[in-house]
Amino acid sequence: MRRLTIRVDAKLDTELDRIAHRTGRTKSAFARDAIRRHLARIRYRELRRRILPFAKAQALLTDEVCFRALS
């Protein structure tokens, strides 16, 4: 595993300390999870933006219609 150093303000650090202690997780575990979730959202938005023209061409204009068509 590699090390990543980040800086956070005192308020965020205090809140993170409190929650980490209460849940028994480390601050690093919270940071890793947050980064993973954020990267997943970015990948989703990028993929959605790339496939949108194809979806529009098939009249699949909403996520709900797309999910129904794929189910």
C-alpha positions as CSV (number, residue, x, y, z in Angstrom):
1,M,0.0,0.0,0.0
2,R,1.2,3.5,-0.7
3,R,1.0,6.6,1.5
4,L,-0.9,9.7,0.6
5,T,-0.8,12.8,2.8
6,I,-3.7,15.2,2.8
7,R,-4.4,18.4,4.7
8,V,-7.7,19.0,6.3
9,D,-9.0,21.9,8.4
10,A,-9.3,21.5,12.2
11,K,-13.1,21.2,12.1
12,L,-13.0,18.4,9.6
13,D,-10.2,16.6,11.5
14,T,-12.2,16.8,14.7
15,E,-15.3,15.4,13.1
16,L,-13.4,12.7,11.4
17,D,-11.7,11.8,14.7
18,R,-15.1,11.6,16.5
19,I,-16.7,9.4,13.8
20,A,-13.6,7.2,13.5
21,H,-13.5,6.6,17.2
22,R,-17.3,5.9,17.4
23,T,-17.3,3.4,14.5
24,G,-13.9,1.8,15.3
25,R,-12.6,2.6,11.8
26,T,-9.5,4.5,11.0
27,K,-9.3,8.0,9.4
28,S,-7.4,6.4,6.6
29,A,-10.3,3.9,6.0
30,F,-12.7,6.8,5.8
31,A,-10.4,8.7,3.3
32,R,-10.0,5.6,1.1
33,D,-13.7,5.0,1.0
34,A,-14.5,8.6,0.2
35,I,-11.9,8.7,-2.6
36,R,-13.3,5.4,-4.0
37,R,-16.9,6.7,-4.0
38,H,-15.8,10.0,-5.5
39,L,-13.8,8.3,-8.3
40,A,-16.8,6.0,-9.0
41,R,-19.1,9.1,-9.4
42,I,-16.6,10.7,-11.8
43,R,-16.4,7.5,-13.9
44,Y,-20.2,7.2,-13.9
45,R,-20.6,10.8,-15.1
46,E,-17.9,10.4,-17.8
47,L,-19.5,7.2,-19.1
48,R,-23.0,8.7,-19.0
49,R,-21.8,11.8,-21.0
50,R,-20.1,9.5,-23.6
51,I,-23.2,7.3,-24.1
52,L,-25.8,10.0,-24.0
53,P,-25.7,10.7,-27.8
54,F,-26.3,7.0,-28.4
55,A,-29.1,6.9,-25.9
56,K,-30.8,9.9,-27.4
57,A,-30.6,8.3,-30.8
58,Q,-32.6,5.3,-29.4
59,A,-35.1,7.6,-27.6
60,L,-33.7,6.5,-24.2
61,L,-33.8,9.9,-22.7
62,T,-34.1,9.1,-19.0
63,D,-32.3,6.7,-16.7
64,E,-35.6,5.0,-15.9
65,V,-36.3,4.3,-19.5
66,C,-32.8,3.0,-20.0
67,F,-33.1,0.7,-17.0
68,R,-36.4,-0.6,-18.2
69,A,-35.0,-1.3,-21.7
70,L,-32.0,-3.2,-20.2
71,S,-34.0,-5.2,-17.7
